[in-house]
Amino acid sequence: MSEQRNRDRDATTAYRSEFKHAVQLDVSVIIVNYNTRELLRQCLESLANETTACAREVIVVDNASGDGSVAMVRERFPGVILIASDKNMGFSRGNNVGIREARGKYLFLLNSDTILLAGAIDRLKEYLDQHNEASAAGPMLLNEDRTIQRSWYDFPSVFKTFSHIVGISHLAYRLAETAFFRRIFSVRDKRPAFMVQDVQNPMQVDYLVLAALLVRRRIFEEIGLLDEHLFFYHEDCEWGYRTGKAHHRTFLVPDARIIHLGGSSSSKHIFMAYRENFRGLLYVVNKHEGAARAFLLRLTILAGMTVRMLLWPLGAFRRIEIGIYAKSSATATFRQDPWMVFRTYAAIARDAVVR
């Protein structure tokens, strides 16, 4: 246990923010890109077309894309600060590179597969300007057809993980809303984030999806940058744990709206991404809630994947879907090999047993 705490301390020290520049602007927009040239182009065009009163810069960190993303940015968006890496650093490290270069009072972490709607950044900045208790603010995310997308999450639990794996999330959360279920199983969610819903007023949440998040620069200076042990997935959850432990508050601001297309690099490598999703989850829970809680989560993942493998011969769970990517055109048109799906379930079950 002490060895784990020492590793955590080392990680925190390693990701301390060392900003290279003093504050000179209102907002620094930071986008990490990996082989999403056309999506990145749409994102940068939406930024260029947005009318804003704040002084800002846009930083693109490219993770060694092979699709011409770097050339496209240089040719079409010469005002963008481009950092071209010669290797894929992953999402966390890529963001950290951009954060260290930022000159803004506020840092806006933005996915390349997003399209800003009018006034989104200004509304988030206005909220942080007016609410000192808020350390970070994020928009309501929308699907391409402007329907509501899941924009925030509660911290992980055995109950949520199992219901997600076996596909009964919505039914489970209807039961979870009953007083009897809360009393027996101590479900703490007041407004289950797992059930996609619209909200009208700003509200505090455990953590926001890191597709779009505006953060006060001083928060990074205080608690450090993103955890680079996480290559892809659950960076937002891990950072949410740290902000919460430092008594900082994160808010969803629903009248700021951004389209999140969901056709990003993870949908192109869905089997690897699905497996990485559970590896990251176990890492975060072990780091912030301890080995005992992580052990229970391992058993939960093993049980859930066993259910999937047992039902697979009957025709169930023949496709892997990851959150909003289930709705994206990139994932919907991708034919998945059923045997590869089964092998992925087996690999995740093995990961849950082998530390």
Secondary structure as a PSIPRED ss2 file (coil, helix, strand):
# PSIPRED VFORMAT (PSIPRED V4.0)

   1 M C   1.000  0.000  0.000
   2 S H   0.000  1.000  0.000
   3 E H   0.000  1.000  0.000
   4 Q H   0.000  1.000  0.000
   5 R H   0.000  1.000  0.000
   6 N H   0.000  1.000  0.000
   7 R H   0.000  1.000  0.000
   8 D H   0.000  1.000  0.000
   9 R H   0.000  1.000  0.000
  10 D H   0.000  1.000  0.000
  11 A H   0.000  1.000  0.000
  12 T H   0.000  1.000  0.000
  13 T H   0.000  1.000  0.000
  14 A H   0.000  1.000  0.000
  15 Y C   1.000  0.000  0.000
  16 R C   1.000  0.000  0.000
  17 S C   1.000  0.000  0.000
  18 E C   1.000  0.000  0.000
  19 F C   1.000  0.000  0.000
  20 K C   1.000  0.000  0.000
  21 H C   1.000  0.000  0.000
  22 A C   1.000  0.000  0.000
  23 V C   1.000  0.000  0.000
  24 Q C   1.000  0.000  0.000
  25 L E   0.000  0.000  1.000
  26 D E   0.000  0.000  1.000
  27 V E   0.000  0.000  1.000
  28 S E   0.000  0.000  1.000
  29 V E   0.000  0.000  1.000
  30 I E   0.000  0.000  1.000
  31 I E   0.000  0.000  1.000
  32 V E   0.000  0.000  1.000
  33 N E   0.000  0.000  1.000
  34 Y C   1.000  0.000  0.000
  35 N C   1.000  0.000  0.000
  36 T C   1.000  0.000  0.000
  37 R H   0.000  1.000  0.000
  38 E H   0.000  1.000  0.000
  39 L H   0.000  1.000  0.000
  40 L H   0.000  1.000  0.000
  41 R H   0.000  1.000  0.000
  42 Q H   0.000  1.000  0.000
  43 C H   0.000  1.000  0.000
  44 L H   0.000  1.000  0.000
  45 E H   0.000  1.000  0.000
  46 S H   0.000  1.000  0.000
  47 L H   0.000  1.000  0.000
  48 A H   0.000  1.000  0.000
  49 N H   0.000  1.000  0.000
  50 E C   1.000  0.000  0.000
  51 T C   1.000  0.000  0.000
  52 T C   1.000  0.000  0.000
  53 A C   1.000  0.000  0.000
  54 C C   1.000  0.000  0.000
  55 A C   1.000  0.000  0.000
  56 R E   0.000  0.000  1.000
  57 E E   0.000  0.000  1.000
  58 V E   0.000  0.000  1.000
  59 I E   0.000  0.000  1.000
  60 V E   0.000  0.000  1.000
  61 V E   0.000  0.000  1.000
  62 D E   0.000  0.000  1.000
  63 N E   0.000  0.000  1.000
  64 A C   1.000  0.000  0.000
  65 S C   1.000  0.000  0.000
  66 G C   1.000  0.000  0.000
  67 D C   1.000  0.000  0.000
  68 G C   1.000  0.000  0.000
  69 S H   0.000  1.000  0.000
  70 V H   0.000  1.000  0.000
  71 A H   0.000  1.000  0.000
  72 M H   0.000  1.000  0.000
  73 V H   0.000  1.000  0.000
  74 R H   0.000  1.000  0.000
  75 E H   0.000  1.000  0.000
  76 R H   0.000  1.000  0.000
  77 F C   1.000  0.000  0.000
  78 P C   1.000  0.000  0.000
  79 G C   1.000  0.000  0.000
  80 V C   1.000  0.000  0.000
  81 I E   0.000  0.000  1.000
  82 L E   0.000  0.000  1.000
  83 I E   0.000  0.000  1.000
  84 A E   0.000  0.000  1.000
  85 S E   0.000  0.000  1.000
  86 D C   1.000  0.000  0.000
  87 K C   1.000  0.000  0.000
  88 N C   1.000  0.000  0.000
  89 M C   1.000  0.000  0.000
  90 G C   1.000  0.000  0.000
  91 F H   0.000  1.000  0.000
  92 S H   0.000  1.000  0.000
  93 R H   0.000  1.000  0.000
  94 G H   0.000  1.000  0.000
  95 N H   0.000  1.000  0.000
  96 N H   0.000  1.000  0.000
  97 V H   0.000  1.000  0.000
  98 G H   0.000  1.000  0.000
  99 I H   0.000  1.000  0.000
 100 R H   0.000  1.000  0.000
 101 E H   0.000  1.000  0.000
 102 A C   1.000  0.000  0.000
 103 R C   1.000  0.000  0.000
 104 G E   0.000  0.000  1.000
 105 K E   0.000  0.000  1.000
 106 Y E   0.000  0.000  1.000
 107 L E   0.000  0.000  1.000
 108 F E   0.000  0.000  1.000
 109 L E   0.000  0.000  1.000
 110 L E   0.000  0.000  1.000
 111 N E   0.000  0.000  1.000
 112 S C   1.000  0.000  0.000
 113 D C   1.000  0.000  0.000
 114 T E   0.000  0.000  1.000
 115 I E   0.000  0.000  1.000
 116 L E   0.000  0.000  1.000
 117 L C   1.000  0.000  0.000
 118 A C   1.000  0.000  0.000
 119 G C   1.000  0.000  0.000
 120 A H   0.000  1.000  0.000
 121 I H   0.000  1.000  0.000
 122 D H   0.000  1.000  0.000
 123 R H   0.000  1.000  0.000
 124 L H   0.000  1.000  0.000
 125 K H   0.000  1.000  0.000
 126 E H   0.000  1.000  0.000
 127 Y H   0.000  1.000  0.000
 128 L H   0.000  1.000  0.000
 129 D H   0.000  1.000  0.000
 130 Q H   0.000  1.000  0.000
 131 H C   1.000  0.000  0.000
 132 N C   1.000  0.000  0.000
 133 E C   1.000  0.000  0.000
 134 A E   0.000  0.000  1.000
 135 S E   0.000  0.000  1.000
 136 A E   0.000  0.000  1.000
 137 A E   0.000  0.000  1.000
 138 G E   0.000  0.000  1.000
 139 P E   0.000  0.000  1.000
 140 M E   0.000  0.000  1.000
 141 L E   0.000  0.000  1.000
 142 L E   0.000  0.000  1.000
 143 N C   1.000  0.000  0.000
 144 E C   1.000  0.000  0.000
 145 D C   1.000  0.000  0.000
 146 R C   1.000  0.000  0.000
 147 T C   1.000  0.000  0.000
 148 I E   0.000  0.000  1.000
 149 Q C   1.000  0.000  0.000
 150 R C   1.000  0.000  0.000
 151 S C   1.000  0.000  0.000
 152 W E   0.000  0.000  1.000
 153 Y E   0.000  0.000  1.000
 154 D C   1.000  0.000  0.000
 155 F C   1.000  0.000  0.000
 156 P C   1.000  0.000  0.000
 157 S C   1.000  0.000  0.000
 158 V H   0.000  1.000  0.000
 159 F H   0.000  1.000  0.000
 160 K H   0.000  1.000  0.000
 161 T H   0.000  1.000  0.000
 162 F H   0.000  1.000  0.000
 163 S H   0.000  1.000  0.000
 164 H H   0.000  1.000  0.000
 165 I H   0.000  1.000  0.000
 166 V C   1.000  0.000  0.000
 167 G C   1.000  0.000  0.000
 168 I C   1.000  0.000  0.000
 169 S H   0.000  1.000  0.000
 170 H H   0.000  1.000  0.000
 171 L H   0.000  1.000  0.000
 172 A H   0.000  1.000  0.000
 173 Y H   0.000  1.000  0.000
 174 R H   0.000  1.000  0.000
 175 L H   0.000  1.000  0.000
 176 A H   0.000  1.000  0.000
 177 E C   1.000  0.000  0.000
 178 T C   1.000  0.000  0.000
 179 A H   0.000  1.000  0.000
 180 F H   0.000  1.000  0.000
 181 F H   0.000  1.000  0.000
 182 R H   0.000  1.000  0.000
 183 R H   0.000  1.000  0.000
 184 I H   0.000  1.000  0.000
 185 F H   0.000  1.000  0.000
 186 S C   1.000  0.000  0.000
 187 V C   1.000  0.000  0.000
 188 R C   1.000  0.000  0.000
 189 D C   1.000  0.000  0.000
 190 K C   1.000  0.000  0.000
 191 R C   1.000  0.000  0.000
 192 P C   1.000  0.000  0.000
 193 A C   1.000  0.000  0.000
 194 F C   1.000  0.000  0.000
 195 M C   1.000  0.000  0.000
 196 V C   1.000  0.000  0.000
 197 Q C   1.000  0.000  0.000
 198 D C   1.000  0.000  0.000
 199 V C   1.000  0.000  0.000
 200 Q C   1.000  0.000  0.000
 201 N C   1.000  0.000  0.000
 202 P C   1.000  0.000  0.000
 203 M E   0.000  0.000  1.000
 204 Q E   0.000  0.000  1.000
 205 V E   0.000  0.000  1.000
 206 D C   1.000  0.000  0.000
 207 Y E   0.000  0.000  1.000
 208 L E   0.000  0.000  1.000
 209 V C   1.000  0.000  0.000
 210 L C   1.000  0.000  0.000
 211 A C   1.000  0.000  0.000
 212 A E   0.000  0.000  1.000
 213 L E   0.000  0.000  1.000
 214 L E   0.000  0.000  1.000
 215 V E   0.000  0.000  1.000
 216 R E   0.000  0.000  1.000
 217 R H   0.000  1.000  0.000
 218 R H   0.000  1.000  0.000
 219 I H   0.000  1.000  0.000
 220 F H   0.000  1.000  0.000
 221 E H   0.000  1.000  0.000
 222 E H   0.000  1.000  0.000
 223 I H   0.000  1.000  0.000
 224 G C   1.000  0.000  0.000
 225 L C   1.000  0.000  0.000
 226 L C   1.000  0.000  0.000
 227 D C   1.000  0.000  0.000
 228 E C   1.000  0.000  0.000
 229 H C   1.000  0.000  0.000
 230 L C   1.000  0.000  0.000
 231 F C   1.000  0.000  0.000
 232 F C   1.000  0.000  0.000
 233 Y C   1.000  0.000  0.000
 234 H C   1.000  0.000  0.000
 235 E H   0.000  1.000  0.000
 236 D H   0.000  1.000  0.000
 237 C H   0.000  1.000  0.000
 238 E H   0.000  1.000  0.000
 239 W H   0.000  1.000  0.000
 240 G H   0.000  1.000  0.000
 241 Y H   0.000  1.000  0.000
 242 R H   0.000  1.000  0.000
 243 T H   0.000  1.000  0.000
 244 G H   0.000  1.000  0.000
 245 K H   0.000  1.000  0.000
 246 A C   1.000  0.000  0.000
 247 H C   1.000  0.000  0.000
 248 H C   1.000  0.000  0.000
 249 R E   0.000  0.000  1.000
 250 T E   0.000  0.000  1.000
 251 F E   0.000  0.000  1.000
 252 L E   0.000  0.000  1.000
 253 V E   0.000  0.000  1.000
 254 P E   0.000  0.000  1.000
 255 D E   0.000  0.000  1.000
 256 A E   0.000  0.000  1.000
 257 R E   0.000  0.000  1.000
 258 I E   0.000  0.000  1.000
 259 I E   0.000  0.000  1.000
 260 H E   0.000  0.000  1.000
 261 L C   1.000  0.000  0.000
 262 G C   1.000  0.000  0.000
 263 G C   1.000  0.000  0.000
 264 S C   1.000  0.000  0.000
 265 S H   0.000  1.000  0.000
 266 S H   0.000  1.000  0.000
 267 S H   0.000  1.000  0.000
 268 K H   0.000  1.000  0.000
 269 H C   1.000  0.000  0.000
 270 I H   0.000  1.000  0.000
 271 F H   0.000  1.000  0.000
 272 M H   0.000  1.000  0.000
 273 A H   0.000  1.000  0.000
 274 Y H   0.000  1.000  0.000
 275 R H   0.000  1.000  0.000
 276 E H   0.000  1.000  0.000
 277 N H   0.000  1.000  0.000
 278 F H   0.000  1.000  0.000
 279 R H   0.000  1.000  0.000
 280 G H   0.000  1.000  0.000
 281 L H   0.000  1.000  0.000
 282 L H   0.000  1.000  0.000
 283 Y H   0.000  1.000  0.000
 284 V H   0.000  1.000  0.000
 285 V H   0.000  1.000  0.000
 286 N H   0.000  1.000  0.000
 287 K H   0.000  1.000  0.000
 288 H H   0.000  1.000  0.000
 289 E H   0.000  1.000  0.000
 290 G C   1.000  0.000  0.000
 291 A H   0.000  1.000  0.000
 292 A H   0.000  1.000  0.000
 293 R H   0.000  1.000  0.000
 294 A H   0.000  1.000  0.000
 295 F H   0.000  1.000  0.000
 296 L H   0.000  1.000  0.000
 297 L H   0.000  1.000  0.000
 298 R H   0.000  1.000  0.000
 299 L H   0.000  1.000  0.000
 300 T H   0.000  1.000  0.000
 301 I H   0.000  1.000  0.000
 302 L H   0.000  1.000  0.000
 303 A H   0.000  1.000  0.000
 304 G H   0.000  1.000  0.000
 305 M H   0.000  1.000  0.000
 306 T H   0.000  1.000  0.000
 307 V H   0.000  1.000  0.000
 308 R H   0.000  1.000  0.000
 309 M H   0.000  1.000  0.000
 310 L H   0.000  1.000  0.000
 311 L H   0.000  1.000  0.000
 312 W H   0.000  1.000  0.000
 313 P H   0.000  1.000  0.000
 314 L H   0.000  1.000  0.000
 315 G C   1.000  0.000  0.000
 316 A C   1.000  0.000  0.000
 317 F C   1.000  0.000  0.000
 318 R C   1.000  0.000  0.000
 319 R C   1.000  0.000  0.000
 320 I C   1.000  0.000  0.000
 321 E C   1.000  0.000  0.000
 322 I C   1.000  0.000  0.000
 323 G H   0.000  1.000  0.000
 324 I H   0.000  1.000  0.000
 325 Y H   0.000  1.000  0.000
 326 A H   0.000  1.000  0.000
 327 K C   1.000  0.000  0.000
 328 S C   1.000  0.000  0.000
 329 S H   0.000  1.000  0.000
 330 A H   0.000  1.000  0.000
 331 T H   0.000  1.000  0.000
 332 A H   0.000  1.000  0.000
 333 T C   1.000  0.000  0.000
 334 F C   1.000  0.000  0.000
 335 R C   1.000  0.000  0.000
 336 Q C   1.000  0.000  0.000
 337 D C   1.000  0.000  0.000
 338 P H   0.000  1.000  0.000
 339 W H   0.000  1.000  0.000
 340 M H   0.000  1.000  0.000
 341 V H   0.000  1.000  0.000
 342 F H   0.000  1.000  0.000
 343 R H   0.000  1.000  0.000
 344 T H   0.000  1.000  0.000
 345 Y H   0.000  1.000  0.000
 346 A H   0.000  1.000  0.000
 347 A H   0.000  1.000  0.000
 348 I H   0.000  1.000  0.000
 349 A H   0.000  1.000  0.000
 350 R H   0.000  1.000  0.000
 351 D H   0.000  1.000  0.000
 352 A H   0.000  1.000  0.000
 353 V H   0.000  1.000  0.000
 354 V C   1.000  0.000  0.000
 355 R C   1.000  0.000  0.000
